[in-house]
Amino acid sequence: MKLSSSFNSQAQTKMKLSNYLFVFALLFSFLLVTSAHTHEDFLQCLTLHSEKDKPISNIIYTPSNSSYSSALNSYVRNTRFSTPSTPKPRVIVTPLGVSQIQETLYCAQKHRIQVRVRSGGHDYEGLSFVSPEPFVILDMINLRNISIDVENNTAWVQSGATLGELYYWIANKSRTLGFPAGVCQTIGVGGHFSGGGYGTLLRKYGLAADNVLDAHLIDVKGRFLNRKSMGEDLFWAIRGGGGASFGVIVSWKIKLVPVPANVTVFTVRKGLEQNATKILHRWQYVAPNIDRDLFIRVILTGSGSVQYGNRSVHASFNSIYLGGKDKLLPLMQKSFPELGLVSEDCTEMSWIQSILYFTGFQNGQSLEVLLNRSLTVNSYKAKSDYVRQPIPEDALEGIWPSFFEEEAQSSVIILNPYGGRMSEISESATPFPHRAGVIGKIQYLVYWSEEGTAATKKHVRWMRRLYTYMAPYVSNSPREAYINYRDLDIGKNNKGRRTSLRQASIWGTKYFKNNFKRLVFVKTVFDPTNFFRNEQSIPPLSF
Ligand code: FDA
């Protein structure tokens, strides 16, 4: 059954491919005769094509508008990409509905101006709001409706909503339903879901993308598609393959998951003098194999410096258990006694309060803070790795000196355990391939507040040194990486429309392993001219 349905889907896809190639040839000849246009032409086109009762003037920002800067910068989450030399969009469009997205895509293609889609603006390399080519930002900020269906445990959420808004409205309807997505409340649903999206429920329920039931997408031809009309290939691709390569995802239907009325959280901090290295080493054996109701991540930070002495590294074991502490304590005593967890370390609270706890708010804080969209930002550079073999103790010890270097004063390494539900989902079920056999994911982050390229170079060099040091201890062939922790160091596309498959495979297989090939196939069918492109978008096959 499975074989024949997959064959039918491939045959249908091939038919679609030949139809698209024909359309592609027509479109391409049209584009060749279209001379270079300016953003004024683009704006005129938008005015001409907008519906009379929906004038576009209210949703357009150009550099001559006084509110252009705030429209641009309110959702820049990394000041590395808000310098005077950062390329700026010619226009920011903030659509109020589907038709305005369709008009934007039509006029952008007609006038050969690139579109970058932004939902929450958290892209680590700023790809949703910076481009080396003339571009417009299609900002989803006005598209953030959320409707919760408690009876069926589902919700529709628009891409411009934040995770905080989603969690808030779920909690508003039910305290025993949740959703397995990320920790930071300001993250946009659009980028997060389309790149996978994980949070404290990943060992129990997998990724956000694993819990998507349907989606509404506008493709390069301006068609409004749902799961049925886009077909299973495209629906597969946007659940972990990064939305930016395939179209504009307007909204998502998600499956809400049960959470207990009371969960337990704790954070136990150990310094090197309290055996942090040994406990962390042991954590690698325990955390991915323990009861899937328990999620224990580790946050590593350094204190002191070579210059000032008093050096130490701290490992904070930051955890949520989907149950009461009466069950958690014996479980920890049996499986992870080295951590020495005691009742006083534990706090019971509702699942929604645990969201605030992980975001760093005090217990008892009003849930309204989840609706706050502002975020204090700095410059930062991040990278990711996957661990498939436990990192030996002496290799962990080799990391610690890097925390004491001058550039690392604001640096952090976060380890997230996998296992549980993550190991049960096959590598090819979605484009996100990091499943069975993964002990956990590492995220390296370094922040700075100094301005200028010298500061950026210095900190990025520090990050690259650490990444080089880690190479023998993490996954290889490929050295896996998480697309939602975007890293242009691992490779990027050529400027313009064409990049060879071979070149793109360098970074593509790191994010997607073998799924990269299927993503290329889907891209070739749905966007053969590579209109939706960025430095790490999936390239179509060229003929
Ligand atoms: P943004 O708007 O920048 O979009 C990211 C990418 O998706 C861009 O390429 C963009 O063009 C594309 N895109 C966005 N909306 C689209 C749409 N509607 N249709 C098509 N393409 C679209 N991750 C995680 O898994 N768990 C976590 O806990 C965290 N925590 C975290 C904290 C902080 C402070 C940051 C900065 C980031 C994270 N992340 C994370 C990473 C986060 O999941 C990742 O950056 C997401 O892509 C962000 O989605 P946004 O919509 O906010 O970004």
Boltz pocket constraint, residues with backbone or C-beta under 6 A from the ligand:
constraints:
  - pocket:
      binder: B
      contacts: [[A, 77], [A, 116], [A, 117], [A, 118], [A, 119], [A, 120], [A, 121], [A, 122], [A, 123], [A, 124], [A, 127], [A, 128], [A, 140], [A, 159], [A, 181], [A, 182], [A, 183], [A, 184], [A, 186], [A, 187], [A, 188], [A, 189], [A, 190], [A, 191], [A, 192], [A, 194], [A, 195], [A, 196], [A, 197], [A, 198], [A, 199], [A, 242], [A, 243], [A, 244], [A, 245], [A, 247], [A, 248], [A, 249], [A, 250], [A, 483], [A, 484], [A, 485], [A, 534]]
      max_distance: 6.0
